[in-house]
Amino acid sequence: MVSESKGGLKTLRQDLAAIRAFDPAARSSLEIVLTYPGLHALWLHRPAHWLWKRGFLLIARLISHLSRFLTGVEIHPGARVGAGVFIDHGMGVVIGETATVGDGCILYKGVVLGGNKSERCQRHPQLGARVVVGTNACILGNIEVGDDARIGSGSVVVRAVPAGATVVGVPGRIVPRAQDRSARFEHALDHASLPDPTSDVIRALHQELSYLRTRLEALEQHLSLPADPKSEPAAPWDTAAEATTDLPPQHGG
């Protein structure tokens, strides 16, 4: 959902309120207005988009280009951006011409909403309301991302995402909530502590292999067969005792 029709001071106040709600570093409204490049990019985009819709394409592009120079955020004037959107830090964020960013979305540094076609058509992602897109994530093509979806940091999303889903990895994969209690973020800002479906599969395969080796050794002893001279293979990941303590836990929580 994109509340473009509201416009004016009401939308600007919603943009400001979103930062106050989601950024614990924000001390005052004056500080936000003066020092937040993500907010500056939004407030420059809104008049540029107004001009773009009314056919003043060159002027709109010039405003967009100025905004990119000043803030490090590139929003094409044709993009539809809803109210209460929070672009955190902002540097390197790219939002393409036919993209839609719904009300209340949070975009972190380096997010790309890119196209994958050369034709003049709707070729960029369509984000619903309250979507969180983590640092350096890329969403490519004309795909729908449903309301309240979560895109993990560094993910590359090329397929549609249902509402309320969590997507991680390259390419992005949906994490089933029924199979992983950590599939949902505990907080909207928690876009790094995510489940890792690939690691979970590898871990499950290793456990199954260990079980089969144990059964095979018991069978060899029962049949008085010579023992396997090969040693136990090392685990494909660090054990709990050897794990690096300053990294997120392997279970994603």
Phi, psi and omega in degrees: 000133180234119183268061180290332187290339182293304176057189173059205186295330182298316178294320179298320178294324178293322176299316181293318181295326180297319179293318179299326183282325190251349181247107180293346179280347182285121183263327182203162178295323179296318178299318181296314182298324186273333193234003184257105183295329177298320177292318178301319180297319178295315184289334173281329180292324188297313174293327178297318179294322177300316178293321181299316182294337181260012172090003178271069192292316183294315179299318179299318179293324178295320177296318178298319180294320176297318179298319178297318180296320185278328190244341186080005179251128181250108176242117178296138182298341178280345182292145178260119183237126183282185181274153177069026178277139180242114174258103187278126184065301168093331187305126177087359178290134179230126178236118187283173189302316185258014180285155173233132176240114186287172180300139173075014179286155175237123178241129179263176184307136173080007180291138178236123170252089192251164177262166179225021178225155178262352179282157175276089182207180176287109190230010182240165183294153178241102182270134176283199182277145172061032176279138176250124180243116186286170183306131175063018175282148178238130173241120192239134174094173180279078181236151179269134172243114189291166179304142175064017176286161180229127178248119184289156180302134177077003181284154174238111187256124181234001178232159181301148181240124179292162177299136176079003184274158173247131182238132177222159171098176179229111352290162185297137177234142179282132178267118180294126180293330181292337183257346184214109183294340181270010181295333178262143177290146173285336181212152183300332182276351184274086183247012180246324181277084187240154173293155181238095184300322181295314178298323179297319179294315179298318180296319179295321178295321179295320177296319178295321178296317179298320179296316180294323177296320179297316178296321180294318179297321177296321179293320177298318178295320180295325181266004179058040177271152179297146181289152178290122181290344182288142179280166178298126180294148180288151177293144181285004176216169180295143173287168182300324182288333184260356185296146178289126188285340184266010177253158177300147180298156185293335181282355175087000183270000000 
